């Protein structure tokens, strides 16, 4: 009887849990004849090797989302509950497979693979536990490759409801991520990657594809160019490695290309963190094959900065810089050789093609140098910080050589040709703007003046530039207007300016005009500095008129917003910071007195303390009002909230504007704190002081209730607390660029000096 009960129990266990060998072994019975499906076996079933052809007929599961459509989506972190994410995915796969054969054998196979279940089966959970707790790193790598969706803080390219494509999982199961040395043969490396299956480096292999990619062997006619930002595959990474090998003469042999996961992380971080502030690369049409390696590495270096990986950032910066300079040297040699050939024959088709290719190379190299210059300008790493101005001179030469004039394109131009044209134009404009940022930071004139770009068209609207297909682009292109910089800039100085009969400008166009106004103010002030006099009233009135007209133009732009999370991008919000800098620089010559170029907070604070007292004039109150308004924004939202959640996404322009607003407001209060000045305070100045005091009452740095404008000590305290509030705004958990922390520490030191003097 006991034997019979035991046999019945074993039979029950075998029927209830057909894949459990452990349960059968414990009962002393034979293992089930049904083989346990491994993770790879399940993927083979999904890949069509176990299922009928009618089930696995190639069909697009879901349409991949564009960058714009999914910018606001957030995916679950990679360490989140996998069952929930994968369960949703499997439900979608089930919903999209309406043509499944209802044959019982098919249904049985689907049940075995657990496709119809919204969550992991008991069998799969057992395999997962065995994989995670076992001592096989290879099984863990296979699980990561085949069952973990790629996600993270920056991974917003696809919707969280999009199904994962497991069909190509096995295609990448046997490829490692070992980086070859520059002198090695790529074919040998690929062979090693295919044969060395028992290496822990498989953890760096490709995760489930974001979009079904056609099997090259089965459907060769459907091969397409993969976008650089869609995901880093083995083939894409090999292409980048081969491009680096072309410059093996200048690249150190110790350099290794980052893994596929790292490169995907860097490229995504660039798009989410940096690109929207300076949108000059046409993301939808960029491919690894079409991009020069120095540009890809420069993008990755910026992305590494946003991923807080400083060592890799510096390495990528250096390699990109070396390759860019070597390419320029080679192109110069080609240019000289063709110049000699020109003397013999000026009409050779080969010569014309080489010149066109030379210009394309120049623009991509210029784009790489622009990114490197931005990184060197905002970084505090001594190795790359010194390169900012050196790159500036090279970049100015490249842009001038390519030409600072634009010719309108015909209406029947292709999308790809227009994308190259618009990206080239935007690159030159961003170079112009960044040179003006150097003027603000280093107090040096720009190598490119506004008169040099009179013959250029302003950029198009951001919607056209973001269009992900030719059809979308053509629909948006019909509403575009051509606006020349010369016409738009001259209109700002007209007294009868009106937006009624003016074509709406783009947000980047307004941003460019704001930089042109700051450059104009800098040049006017330089003229009168050597005459030992301030800017005449008539010149100030003319510039203020231009600023008022610029504000009207900004309001007339459909995409304008002071929201940094504006769907049209933060460029419009960044332009408001430039407006404050312009108003301040009209009335206060504070450029030479900041010492920001030293990157030393002590020197910056000492320069602030030793700067001359600001002269009190009725016009100065307008600039003070702008500075006070800038301070009211974080106070109204909440200083701590802004510091913890907002400033991480703000552009560097806001840090620079903050420094100048704090400088002006504090120096103005300091000018009112002297005993002689207190006796002559005007009613407008008194109201402005009380406005500042009221704002500070909403912060942790409120002044005593007994505050009076007639007390020099309390006026100094008010001045110091203004600096402390601004410093608190940038006291967030982390800052991408070191210059933001330099500004914050400088303001804190300035506050202590002002209060104790």
SVG drawing of the C-alpha trace seen along z (x, -y; Angstrom):
<svg xmlns="http://www.w3.org/2000/svg" viewBox="-8 -113 60 115">
<polyline fill="none" stroke="black" stroke-width="0.4" points="0.0,0.0 2.8,-2.4 4.5,-1.6 1.2,-2.2 0.7,-5.6 4.3,-6.5 3.8,-5.7 0.6,-7.7 2.3,-10.6 5.2,-10.5 2.7,-10.3 0.8,-13.3 4.1,-15.3 5.1,-14.3 1.8,-15.4 1.6,-18.7 5.3,-19.6 6.6,-17.9 9.9,-19.9 10.9,-19.5 13.8,-17.1 14.6,-18.0 11.1,-17.0 11.3,-13.7 14.8,-13.0 13.7,-13.7 10.8,-11.2 13.2,-8.5 11.3,-8.3 12.6,-8.6 13.0,-12.0 10.4,-13.2 10.9,-12.2 10.1,-15.7 13.3,-17.6 13.6,-20.8 13.6,-23.8 16.6,-26.1 16.5,-29.8 18.1,-29.3 15.5,-26.7 12.7,-29.1 14.3,-31.7 14.6,-29.2 10.9,-28.6 10.3,-32.3 12.7,-32.5 10.8,-30.1 12.9,-27.0 10.3,-25.0 7.2,-26.8 5.3,-26.5 6.2,-28.8 2.8,-30.4 3.4,-31.5 6.8,-33.0 6.1,-34.7 8.0,-38.0 5.6,-40.8 6.4,-44.0 5.3,-43.7 5.1,-47.4 6.3,-50.6 9.4,-52.0 8.7,-55.4 10.6,-58.5 12.8,-60.6 10.2,-63.3 7.2,-61.1 8.8,-59.3 10.8,-62.1 8.5,-62.2 8.3,-58.5 10.3,-56.9 11.2,-53.2 11.6,-51.1 15.2,-50.9 17.2,-47.9 17.2,-46.5 13.4,-46.7 11.1,-43.8 11.7,-41.9 8.5,-39.9 6.3,-42.9 8.0,-44.5 8.4,-41.2 4.8,-40.3 3.5,-43.4 5.7,-42.8 4.4,-39.2 0.9,-40.4 1.6,-42.7 3.2,-40.0 0.1,-37.9 -2.1,-40.7 -0.2,-41.3 -0.2,-37.6 -3.8,-37.3 -2.9,-34.9 -1.8,-32.1 -2.9,-28.6 -5.3,-27.1 -3.9,-23.7 -3.5,-21.8 0.2,-21.1 0.9,-24.8 -1.1,-25.6 0.9,-23.1 4.2,-24.6 3.0,-28.0 2.1,-26.9 5.5,-25.3 7.2,-28.5 4.7,-30.4 4.0,-33.0 0.3,-33.3 1.0,-33.8 1.1,-37.4 3.9,-36.5 6.8,-34.1 5.9,-30.5 6.9,-28.4 9.4,-26.6 10.9,-29.8 11.2,-31.1 13.0,-28.0 15.4,-28.5 15.9,-32.1 16.7,-31.2 19.1,-28.5 20.8,-31.0 21.1,-33.7 22.2,-31.5 24.4,-29.2 28.1,-29.6 27.7,-30.0 28.4,-33.5 27.6,-32.5 24.0,-31.7 23.6,-35.0 25.0,-36.8 22.5,-34.9 19.7,-35.8 20.7,-39.5 21.0,-39.4 17.6,-37.6 15.2,-38.6 16.2,-42.0 14.8,-45.1 17.2,-48.0 16.2,-50.8 17.5,-53.6 17.2,-57.2 18.2,-58.3 16.6,-55.4 13.5,-57.2 13.8,-56.3 11.1,-53.7 7.8,-53.5 7.5,-51.4 4.6,-49.6 6.6,-48.5 7.1,-44.8 10.7,-43.5 11.8,-41.5 13.3,-38.2 13.7,-36.9 17.3,-38.0 18.4,-37.1 20.3,-34.0 22.0,-36.1 24.0,-37.9 24.3,-35.2 27.7,-34.1 29.3,-37.5 31.5,-38.9 32.6,-42.5 36.3,-42.1 37.9,-45.3 40.7,-44.6 43.9,-46.4 44.3,-48.9 47.0,-46.9 45.0,-43.6 43.1,-42.2 39.3,-42.7 38.6,-39.5 40.6,-37.5 38.8,-39.3 35.4,-38.5 36.3,-34.9 37.4,-34.9 34.2,-36.5 32.2,-33.7 34.2,-30.9 34.9,-32.2 31.5,-31.5 32.7,-30.8 33.8,-34.3 32.4,-36.6 32.6,-39.5 29.3,-38.4 27.7,-40.5 28.6,-43.4 26.8,-41.9 23.7,-43.4 20.5,-43.5 17.2,-42.7 16.8,-44.8 14.7,-47.9 13.3,-47.2 13.3,-44.0 16.4,-43.8 16.2,-41.6 18.5,-38.5 21.2,-39.5 21.5,-35.9 17.8,-35.3 16.7,-38.7 19.7,-40.5 17.6,-42.9 16.1,-44.5 19.4,-45.7 19.1,-49.3 21.4,-51.9 21.0,-51.8 20.7,-55.1 23.7,-55.9 21.4,-56.5 19.1,-53.5 21.4,-51.2 25.0,-50.0 25.2,-46.6 28.3,-44.5 28.4,-45.5 28.1,-49.2 30.9,-49.0 33.1,-47.1 32.6,-49.9 33.7,-52.4 36.8,-50.4 37.8,-50.1 37.4,-53.9 39.7,-54.4 42.3,-52.1 42.6,-54.5 44.3,-56.8 46.5,-54.3 49.5,-56.5 48.2,-59.1 45.9,-57.0 47.7,-55.3 47.7,-51.5 46.3,-51.3 43.0,-52.9 40.0,-50.6 36.6,-51.5 34.0,-51.5 31.7,-48.5 28.4,-48.5 26.4,-49.2 28.7,-52.1 28.5,-53.6 24.7,-53.3 24.6,-54.9 26.8,-57.8 25.0,-58.5 21.6,-58.4 22.8,-60.7 24.1,-63.2 20.7,-63.4 18.8,-63.7 21.2,-66.0 23.1,-68.2 21.6,-68.1 18.4,-70.0 20.5,-72.9 22.5,-73.1 20.5,-71.3 22.8,-71.3 23.1,-67.6 20.3,-66.1 19.8,-63.0 17.2,-61.1 19.7,-60.8 22.9,-60.1 24.5,-56.7 27.8,-55.1 28.9,-54.6 28.2,-58.3 29.7,-59.9 33.4,-60.6 34.9,-58.9 36.0,-62.1 32.4,-63.3 31.1,-60.0 33.8,-60.0 33.1,-63.7 29.4,-62.9 30.3,-60.0 32.6,-62.2 29.8,-64.7 27.5,-61.8 30.1,-60.3 30.1,-63.7 26.3,-63.4 26.8,-59.8 29.3,-61.1 32.2,-59.0 35.1,-61.6 37.9,-59.2 36.3,-57.8 35.2,-61.3 38.7,-62.7 40.0,-59.7 37.4,-60.0 38.0,-63.8 41.7,-63.2 41.3,-60.6 38.7,-62.6 40.9,-65.7 43.9,-63.7 41.9,-62.3 40.3,-65.7 43.7,-67.4 45.1,-64.6 42.2,-64.7 42.7,-68.4 46.4,-67.9 45.5,-65.3 42.8,-67.5 45.2,-70.4 47.7,-68.2 44.9,-67.2 43.9,-70.8 47.5,-71.8 47.9,-68.9 44.6,-69.9 45.7,-73.5 48.8,-72.4 46.6,-70.3 44.3,-73.4 47.1,-75.1 47.1,-72.3 43.4,-71.6 40.5,-73.4 37.6,-71.3 38.3,-67.8 35.3,-65.9 37.6,-64.2 38.8,-67.5 35.3,-68.8 34.2,-65.6 37.3,-65.8 36.5,-69.4 32.9,-68.5 34.1,-65.7 36.7,-68.0 33.9,-70.4 31.8,-67.6 34.8,-66.4 35.4,-69.9 31.9,-70.3 31.9,-67.0 35.3,-67.8 34.1,-71.3 31.1,-69.7 33.4,-67.4 35.6,-70.4 32.6,-72.4 31.6,-69.7 35.1,-69.4 35.3,-73.1 32.1,-73.2 33.4,-70.4 36.7,-72.1 35.0,-75.4 32.7,-74.1 35.1,-71.5 37.5,-72.0 39.8,-69.2 43.2,-70.8 44.1,-68.4 41.3,-69.6 40.4,-73.0 43.4,-74.7 42.3,-73.4 39.2,-75.6 40.7,-78.7 43.1,-76.6 40.2,-74.8 38.4,-78.1 41.0,-79.4 41.0,-76.2 37.2,-76.1 36.9,-79.7 39.3,-78.9 37.3,-75.8 34.0,-77.6 35.3,-80.6 36.9,-78.2 33.6,-76.6 31.9,-79.9 29.6,-82.2 27.0,-82.6 24.0,-80.4 22.2,-79.9 18.5,-79.0 17.7,-75.4 15.2,-74.6 11.7,-73.4 12.2,-69.9 15.3,-69.2 15.4,-65.7 15.1,-65.3 18.7,-64.0 20.2,-66.9 18.1,-69.4 19.2,-67.7 22.9,-68.2 22.2,-71.8 20.3,-72.7 22.8,-70.9 25.7,-72.7 23.9,-76.0 23.1,-75.3 26.6,-74.3 27.9,-77.6 25.3,-79.5 26.1,-77.5 29.8,-78.2 28.9,-81.9 26.9,-81.7 29.5,-79.7 32.2,-82.2 30.0,-84.8 29.8,-82.6 33.6,-82.8 33.3,-86.6 31.1,-86.3 33.4,-83.9 36.9,-85.0 36.1,-88.7 37.7,-88.3 36.2,-89.4 34.6,-86.8 36.6,-85.6 33.3,-85.9 31.4,-89.1 27.8,-89.7 28.7,-91.5 30.5,-88.3 27.2,-86.4 25.0,-88.9 24.6,-86.6 23.3,-83.7 19.7,-82.5 18.4,-81.9 17.6,-78.3 14.3,-76.7 11.7,-75.8 12.6,-72.9 9.6,-70.8 11.0,-70.6 14.4,-69.8 13.1,-67.0 11.0,-65.4 11.8,-61.7 10.6,-61.0 10.5,-62.8 6.7,-62.9 6.5,-64.6 9.3,-67.0 7.5,-68.0 4.3,-68.7 6.0,-71.0 8.3,-72.6 5.3,-74.2 4.8,-76.6 8.5,-77.6 9.7,-81.2 13.1,-82.2 14.5,-84.9 17.9,-86.5 20.0,-87.4 20.8,-90.9 17.1,-91.8 16.1,-90.4 18.9,-92.0 18.4,-95.4 14.7,-95.3 15.5,-95.2 16.9,-98.8 13.8,-100.2 11.5,-102.4 8.4,-101.4 9.1,-97.7 6.0,-95.5 5.4,-91.8 2.1,-92.1 3.7,-91.8 6.8,-89.9 7.3,-86.2 7.6,-84.3 11.2,-83.5 12.4,-80.1 13.5,-79.7 17.1,-79.1 16.8,-82.2 15.8,-84.3 18.7,-82.8 21.1,-83.8 19.8,-87.4 20.3,-87.6 23.9,-86.6 24.3,-89.2 23.0,-91.9 25.4,-90.9 28.3,-91.0 27.1,-94.5 27.0,-95.7 30.5,-94.3 32.0,-96.1 30.3,-99.4 31.6,-99.2 35.1,-98.5 35.0,-101.6 34.1,-103.9 36.3,-102.1 39.4,-103.5 37.9,-107.0 37.4,-106.7 33.7,-107.3 30.6,-105.4 28.3,-104.5 26.4,-107.7 22.7,-107.9 21.7,-107.8 23.6,-104.5 22.0,-103.0 18.6,-104.1 19.2,-102.5 20.3,-99.2 17.3,-99.2 15.0,-99.7 16.6,-96.6 16.1,-94.6 12.4,-95.6 11.9,-94.6 13.6,-91.3 11.2,-90.6 8.3,-91.3 9.8,-89.0 10.4,-86.3 6.7,-86.5 5.6,-86.3 7.5,-83.0 5.0,-80.1 7.4,-77.8 8.6,-80.4 8.3,-79.4 10.0,-80.0 9.5,-76.3 12.8,-74.4 10.7,-71.2 9.0,-72.8 8.3,-70.2 10.0,-72.5 13.2,-72.4 14.9,-74.6 16.5,-77.0 13.7,-79.5 14.2,-79.3 18.0,-79.8 17.4,-82.9 15.8,-84.6 19.1,-84.2 20.9,-86.0 18.3,-88.8 19.2,-89.4 23.0,-89.4 22.3,-92.0 20.4,-94.3 23.0,-94.0 26.0,-94.6 24.4,-97.8 24.7,-99.5 27.5,-97.7 31.0,-96.9 31.4,-93.7 33.1,-91.6 36.8,-92.2 36.0,-92.0 34.9,-88.4 38.0,-86.3 35.8,-83.4 38.5,-82.2 40.7,-81.3 38.3,-78.5 39.4,-79.4 36.5,-80.4 38.9,-82.4 40.2,-84.5 36.6,-85.0 35.4,-86.2 38.4,-88.5 37.8,-90.0 34.2,-90.6 35.2,-92.3 37.7,-94.6 35.4,-95.6 34.4,-99.2 31.2,-100.4 28.3,-100.6 27.2,-104.1 23.6,-104.8 21.5,-106.0 17.8,-105.9 18.4,-103.6 20.4,-101.2 17.1,-100.4 15.9,-98.6 18.8,-96.2 18.4,-95.8 14.7,-94.9 15.7,-92.2 18.2,-90.8 15.5,-90.8 13.0,-89.2 15.5,-86.4 15.9,-85.8 12.1,-85.7 11.6,-82.7 13.4,-80.1 12.1,-81.7 8.5,-81.4 9.0,-77.8 11.0,-76.9 14.8,-77.3 15.3,-73.7 13.0,-72.2 14.7,-74.0 18.1,-73.0 17.2,-69.4 15.2,-68.9 15.7,-71.7 19.2,-73.1 20.6,-69.7 18.8,-70.3 19.5,-74.0 21.9,-75.3 25.2,-76.9 23.8,-80.2 21.7,-80.3 24.7,-79.9 26.5,-82.7 23.4,-84.9 23.0,-84.0 26.6,-85.2 26.0,-88.5 22.6,-89.0 24.0,-88.3 27.0,-90.6 24.8,-93.5 22.2,-93.2 24.8,-92.8 26.9,-95.6 23.9,-97.9 22.9,-97.1 26.5,-97.7 26.4,-101.1 23.4,-102.0 24.9,-100.9 27.4,-103.8 26.3,-106.5 26.4,-109.1 24.2,-107.1 21.6,-106.3 20.8,-110.0 20.1,-110.3 18.1,-107.1 15.2,-107.8 11.7,-106.4 12.2,-104.0 15.4,-102.7 13.7,-102.3 10.8,-100.3 13.4,-98.1 15.2,-97.4 12.0,-96.4 11.1,-94.2 14.4,-92.3 13.9,-92.1 10.4,-90.6 11.7,-88.0 14.4,-86.9 11.8,-86.5 10.5,-83.5 13.9,-81.8 16.2,-80.5 18.2,-83.7 15.6,-86.2 16.9,-89.4 15.7,-90.6 12.2,-91.9 13.7,-95.2 15.4,-95.7 15.6,-99.4 17.1,-100.8 18.9,-103.4 21.2,-100.8 24.5,-100.1 25.1,-96.9 21.7,-95.5 22.1,-96.6 25.3,-94.6 23.6,-91.6 20.9,-91.9 23.5,-92.1 25.3,-89.0 22.1,-87.0 21.2,-87.7 24.5,-86.0 23.7,-83.1 20.3,-82.5 21.7,-82.3 24.4,-79.9 21.7,-77.7 19.9,-77.5 22.8,-75.6 23.4,-73.5 21.8,-70.4 22.8,-66.7 25.0,-66.7 26.1,-69.0 27.2,-67.8 29.6,-70.7 32.3,-71.8 31.8,-75.5 28.4,-75.4 30.0,-74.3 32.7,-77.0 29.9,-79.6 28.2,-78.3 31.3,-78.2 32.4,-81.7 29.0,-83.1 29.3,-81.6 32.8,-83.1 31.6,-86.4 28.8,-86.5 31.2,-85.9 33.5,-88.6 30.7,-91.2 29.3,-90.6 32.6,-90.7 34.2,-93.7"/>
</svg>
